[in-house]
Amino acid sequence: MNNSIIASIVFSYKGEALSPSCHIDLDTLLLKDKDLCQVYNLVASGQIDPYSYAYEVMQVSEVTYSNATGLAEQFLHNKQFDFDSFRQEWMYQKNLKTIQDIAKKYMEIDDLEKHSDLKNALMEALNLSHE
């Protein structure tokens, strides 16, 4: 998977226009079981001191998103990113690849879409194993 996005925050501090931004690798973020709640830390990293008043001003400013790649493109609308929906679809696609690999390895099935009962059973078993 290759999903990424640019997060930017434009704000003014002491009369100076600041616009820190960062590239976020969404696959790495999700594989580490993290979410975008730390987006201010990510954007500030190396650009804004997290112990400064500038950081506090930045935290009350709106985050905008751009340049989404991969599956993330579908969840970027009007500079806003629907991370929760993206995460849900990302997990579904990841699980689908896992069960497709299993079906191929053990049953020589190349397309689980043609075997919906098996697909549903494997997906349910995978989901139960994560609970």
N, C-alpha and C positions, 0 to 999 in steps of 0.2 A: 504494500500500500504506500501511497505517496500523497499524503494529505497535509497541507500547510496553509497558513494564513498570516497576514500582516496585521498586527494590532497597533493602533496609533492613538495618542492622546494629545490634543492641542489645548493649551491653556496659557494664561498670562501670569507671570510672577514678577513683582517689582517692576512693572512696566515693560518687561521683556517677554516676547512671544516665544514659547517653548513648544516643541513638537516631537517628543521622544516616540520612538516606534521600535518594534522588534518583529522578527520572523519567528513564528511558532510552528514547530513540527508537531502536528496534532497526533500523529501515530505514536511518537515517543511519549508525549504527554499521557495518552490513554494507556499505553503499555505500562507506564509507571503508576497507573490507576489514580491519576490526578485530573483536575478539571481547571476551568478558566477562572476560578475564584481568586487565583493568585496573579491575575493578568496585570495588575498594577505593579507587582514586584517584577514580573517578566519585562514589562515595558521600561521600568525604571532602571533595571540592571545595567550598571556601567554608565548610566547617563544622569540619573538623579539620585542623590544621597537619600536613602530611606529614612534617615533621621532628621531630615531638613523640613523647613516650612514649605519649601517648594513641593516636596512629596505630598504633604497634606493637602495643598491646593490641587495637585494633580489627582488625588483620590476622589475629589468631588467633581471632577470633570468627566465628560462622556468618552468612552472608548469607542472608536470606530474601527471597522475591519475592512480589509481590501485584499486583492490578489490571492483569493482562495484557489487552491489546486486540488485535483482529485475529487473525491466524493464531497469534500467541503464546499465546492462550488454550489451545490444544490441548496445549501443552507445559509448562504450569504445573500441578504436582501436589504437594499437601501443602507449599506454600510453597517448593518447589524448582523450578527452571527447567532444562529439558533444552535448553541452548543449541545443542549440536552437532546434535541432531535438528531443532531449529527452523531452524538455518542451512541444513541440507540441504533441507528442504521449501521454505524461502524461495527458495533458488536455483532449485529445480525450478519453482516457480510463476513466478518472474521469467523464466526461460528459456522456459517454456511461453507466456507472454504475448508474448515476442519472436517466437517462431516462428509463433504465431497471427496476429500482425500481418503477418508476411511472407506467410503463406498467403493472407490477406485481400487484401493489396496486389497480389500477382502472380497469384493464381489464383482470386480471389473466393470463397475457402472460408471460411465463417463458423464452422464447427465442426470442428476437427481431430480430435475424438474419432470422427467418422464416417470418417476417413481415417487409420487407425492406422499403416499402412505409411509414409505421408508424414510423419506426426507423428514416428515413430521415426527416419526418415532425417534430418529437419531437426534433431531433438534431438541426434543423433549428430554431425552436421556442426557444430552450435553447440558442443558439448562438445569436439570435436577442435580447433576454432579457439581455444579457451581454454587448450590445453596448451602 
